[in-house]
């Protein structure tokens, strides 16, 4: 419940690129979760012209269920701008809480109500789904992937002074005011490091964050978007964020 006692209005923003194999299963698992939240939830996919037909699959989904909508963009323009474009669109409906998550099912839809409740109740401005707090874990990922995740979070937490243990997670619930802050002071990173920079911006503007444990599973279908170039850009990007002004 929100502080006013009503069920919060929630907008979920889901960036996609070549996720055609996952979006219907994502919808199937999300359905009971949305029903348990009592309505008032919308889901916006932001697709960067996926060559595998993800956009067409989402259009069919949206035609069957008005809960879902699609923002299609030309070309692959990056994760950060996908979120910012999605945030700008969903804020027109004045939601209480905005959720950001992936469609690859590594972010379990089942913990969505917990994240939303943390933000809607005023307990936090940003509820961060975390793999690195007690109760959080990985499933199916090899030691290398786990080490990269922990190392990336340690580096960004140490260099930037962030107060959360999982700084690279893309699964968060944000109060509307926090999203408005990100649009007013937009992170400059377009890739994976957007997750870190957005936390840095919000911390700098005094927003309170809490972490909610979850289990991050290896994707069953589709390919990871995290490559060697993205990781190198991450380490360079953390150092550059330290000296930016917002």
C-alpha positions as CSV (number, residue, x, y, z in Angstrom):
1,X,0.0,0.0,0.0
2,X,1.1,3.6,-0.6
3,X,1.2,6.0,2.3
4,X,-2.3,7.2,1.2
5,X,-3.7,3.7,1.8
6,X,-4.5,2.9,-1.8
7,X,-3.0,0.3,-4.1
8,X,-0.1,2.0,-5.8
9,X,-0.1,2.7,-9.5
10,X,2.8,0.8,-11.0
11,X,4.6,1.0,-14.3
12,X,7.1,-1.7,-15.3
13,X,9.7,-0.8,-17.9
14,X,11.3,-3.7,-19.7
15,X,14.0,-3.1,-22.3
16,X,14.3,-5.9,-24.9
17,X,16.7,-6.9,-27.7
18,X,16.4,-10.4,-29.3
19,X,14.1,-11.8,-26.5
20,X,11.4,-13.3,-28.7
21,X,12.0,-16.7,-27.1
22,X,11.4,-15.3,-23.6
23,X,8.6,-12.7,-23.8
24,X,5.7,-15.0,-23.8
25,X,7.0,-17.0,-20.8
26,X,7.7,-13.7,-19.1
27,X,4.1,-12.8,-19.6
28,X,2.9,-16.1,-18.3
29,X,4.9,-15.8,-15.1
30,X,4.1,-12.1,-14.7
31,X,0.3,-12.7,-15.0
32,X,-0.4,-14.1,-11.6
33,X,1.9,-11.6,-10.0
34,X,0.0,-8.7,-11.5
35,X,-3.3,-10.2,-10.5
36,X,-2.2,-10.5,-6.9
37,X,-1.3,-6.8,-7.0
38,X,-4.9,-5.8,-7.6
39,X,-4.6,-4.1,-10.9
40,X,-3.2,-0.6,-11.6
41,X,-0.1,-2.1,-13.2
42,X,1.1,-1.4,-16.7
43,X,4.1,-3.0,-18.6
44,X,6.0,-1.1,-21.2
45,X,8.5,-3.0,-23.4
46,X,11.2,-0.8,-25.0
47,X,12.5,-2.7,-28.0
48,X,15.5,-1.6,-30.2
49,X,14.2,-3.1,-33.5
50,X,15.2,-6.7,-32.5
51,X,16.0,-8.6,-35.7
52,X,14.6,-11.8,-34.2
53,X,11.0,-10.5,-34.2
54,X,10.7,-9.6,-30.5
55,X,8.7,-6.4,-31.4
56,X,6.2,-8.4,-33.5
57,X,5.7,-10.8,-30.6
58,X,5.1,-8.0,-28.2
59,X,2.6,-6.3,-30.5
60,X,0.6,-9.6,-30.6
61,X,0.7,-9.7,-26.8
62,X,-0.4,-6.0,-26.5
63,X,-3.3,-6.7,-28.9
64,X,-4.5,-9.4,-26.5
65,X,-4.0,-7.6,-23.3
66,X,-3.9,-3.8,-22.8
67,X,-1.7,-4.2,-19.7
68,X,1.2,-4.5,-22.2
69,X,2.5,-1.8,-24.6
70,X,5.5,-1.4,-26.8
71,X,7.9,1.5,-27.5
72,X,9.8,0.6,-30.7
73,X,13.1,2.4,-31.4
74,X,15.2,2.4,-34.6
75,X,18.5,0.6,-34.2
76,X,20.3,-0.6,-31.1
77,X,20.7,2.5,-29.1
78,X,21.7,1.1,-25.7
79,X,20.3,0.0,-22.4
80,X,20.6,3.4,-20.7
81,X,18.6,5.4,-23.3
82,X,16.0,2.6,-23.4
83,X,15.3,3.1,-19.7
84,X,15.3,6.9,-20.0
85,X,12.9,6.8,-23.0
86,X,10.7,4.3,-21.2
87,X,10.7,6.3,-18.0
88,X,9.7,9.5,-19.8
89,X,6.8,7.7,-21.5
90,X,5.4,5.9,-18.4
91,X,5.6,9.0,-16.2
92,X,2.9,10.7,-18.3
93,X,0.4,8.4,-16.4
94,X,1.8,9.6,-13.0
95,X,2.5,6.2,-11.5
96,X,3.5,6.0,-7.8
97,X,6.2,3.4,-8.5
98,X,8.3,2.5,-11.6
99,X,9.9,-0.9,-11.9
100,X,12.8,-1.6,-14.2
101,X,13.6,-5.3,-15.0
102,X,14.6,-7.6,-17.8
103,X,12.5,-10.0,-19.8
104,X,15.0,-12.9,-19.8
105,X,13.6,-14.4,-16.6
106,X,16.8,-13.9,-14.7
107,X,14.8,-11.3,-12.8
108,X,12.0,-13.4,-11.2
109,X,8.6,-11.6,-11.5
110,X,7.5,-13.2,-8.3
111,X,9.4,-10.7,-6.1
112,X,7.8,-7.7,-7.9
113,X,5.2,-7.1,-5.1
114,X,8.0,-7.0,-2.4
115,X,10.0,-4.5,-4.3
116,X,7.0,-2.3,-5.0
117,X,5.8,-2.5,-1.4
118,X,9.2,-1.2,-0.2
119,X,9.0,1.8,-2.4
120,X,5.2,2.5,-2.2
121,X,5.2,2.4,1.6
122,X,7.9,5.0,1.9
123,X,10.4,2.6,3.5
124,X,12.7,3.4,0.6
125,X,12.8,5.6,-2.5
126,X,14.6,2.8,-4.4
127,X,14.2,-0.9,-3.7
128,X,17.1,-2.8,-5.2
129,X,16.8,-6.5,-5.9
130,X,20.1,-7.9,-4.7
131,X,22.2,-11.0,-5.2
132,X,24.8,-10.0,-2.7
133,X,22.9,-9.6,0.6
134,X,21.9,-12.4,2.9
135,X,19.3,-14.5,1.2
136,X,20.4,-13.5,-2.3
137,X,22.2,-16.0,-4.5
138,X,23.0,-17.2,-8.0
139,X,21.7,-20.3,-9.7
140,X,23.3,-22.0,-12.7
141,X,26.1,-19.4,-13.2
142,X,29.7,-20.6,-13.4
143,X,32.3,-19.3,-11.0
144,X,33.6,-16.8,-13.6
145,X,30.3,-15.1,-14.0
146,X,29.8,-14.9,-10.2
147,X,33.2,-13.5,-9.7
148,X,32.7,-10.8,-12.4
149,X,29.4,-9.8,-10.7
150,X,30.9,-9.5,-7.3
151,X,34.0,-7.8,-8.5
152,X,32.1,-5.2,-10.5
153,X,29.9,-4.4,-7.6
154,X,32.9,-4.2,-5.2
155,X,34.7,-1.8,-7.6
156,X,31.8,0.5,-8.1
157,X,30.8,0.5,-4.5
158,X,34.3,1.3,-3.4
159,X,35.1,3.9,-6.0
160,X,31.7,5.7,-5.9
161,X,30.8,5.2,-2.3
162,X,27.5,3.6,-3.1
163,X,25.6,2.2,-0.1
164,X,24.3,-1.0,-1.6
165,X,26.1,-4.3,-2.1
166,X,24.6,-5.1,-5.5
167,X,25.3,-2.1,-7.7
168,X,25.0,-3.8,-11.1
169,X,21.5,-5.3,-10.8
170,X,18.9,-4.1,-13.3
171,X,15.9,-5.1,-11.1
172,X,14.7,-2.1,-9.1
173,X,11.5,-0.4,-7.9
174,X,11.7,3.4,-7.8
175,X,9.3,6.0,-6.4
176,X,8.1,8.4,-9.1
177,X,10.3,11.2,-7.5
178,X,13.4,9.1,-8.0
179,X,12.6,8.5,-11.7
180,X,11.9,12.3,-12.2
181,X,15.4,12.9,-10.7
182,X,17.0,10.6,-13.3
183,X,15.2,12.3,-16.1
184,X,16.2,15.7,-14.8
185,X,19.8,14.6,-14.2
186,X,20.2,11.8,-16.8
187,X,23.1,9.3,-16.5
188,X,25.3,9.6,-19.5
189,X,26.1,5.9,-19.8
190,X,24.2,4.0,-22.6
191,X,25.3,0.5,-21.7
192,X,25.3,-1.9,-18.7
193,X,27.0,0.7,-16.5
194,X,23.8,2.7,-16.6
195,X,22.8,0.6,-13.6
196,X,25.7,1.9,-11.5
197,X,25.5,5.5,-12.7
198,X,21.8,5.8,-12.0
199,X,22.4,4.7,-8.4
200,X,25.2,7.3,-8.1
201,X,22.9,10.0,-9.3
202,X,20.2,9.0,-6.9
203,X,22.6,8.7,-4.0
204,X,23.9,12.2,-4.7
205,X,20.4,13.6,-4.5
206,X,19.7,12.0,-1.2
207,X,17.3,9.2,-2.2
208,X,17.2,6.3,0.3
209,X,17.9,2.7,-0.9
210,X,17.2,-0.7,0.5
211,X,18.1,-4.1,-0.9
212,X,15.8,-7.1,-1.3
213,X,17.4,-10.5,-1.8
214,X,16.7,-12.6,-4.9
215,X,18.1,-15.5,-6.7
216,X,19.6,-14.7,-10.1
217,X,19.3,-17.6,-12.5
218,X,21.2,-18.4,-15.7
219,X,19.0,-17.7,-18.7
220,X,17.3,-20.7,-20.2
221,X,16.8,-19.2,-23.7
222,X,18.5,-16.5,-25.7
223,X,22.0,-15.1,-25.5
224,X,23.6,-12.9,-22.8
225,X,24.2,-9.3,-23.9
226,X,27.3,-9.0,-21.7
227,X,30.5,-9.3,-23.7
228,X,34.2,-8.6,-23.1
229,X,33.9,-5.1,-24.6
230,X,31.0,-4.3,-22.2
231,X,33.1,-5.3,-19.2
232,X,36.1,-3.3,-20.2
233,X,33.8,-0.3,-20.7
234,X,32.4,-0.9,-17.3
235,X,35.7,-0.6,-15.5
236,X,36.7,2.5,-17.4
237,X,33.2,4.0,-16.9
238,X,33.2,3.6,-13.1
239,X,36.3,5.7,-12.9
240,X,34.9,8.4,-15.2
241,X,31.6,8.6,-13.2
242,X,33.5,9.5,-10.1
243,X,34.5,12.8,-11.6
244,X,31.1,13.7,-13.2
245,X,28.8,16.4,-11.9
246,X,25.1,16.0,-12.1
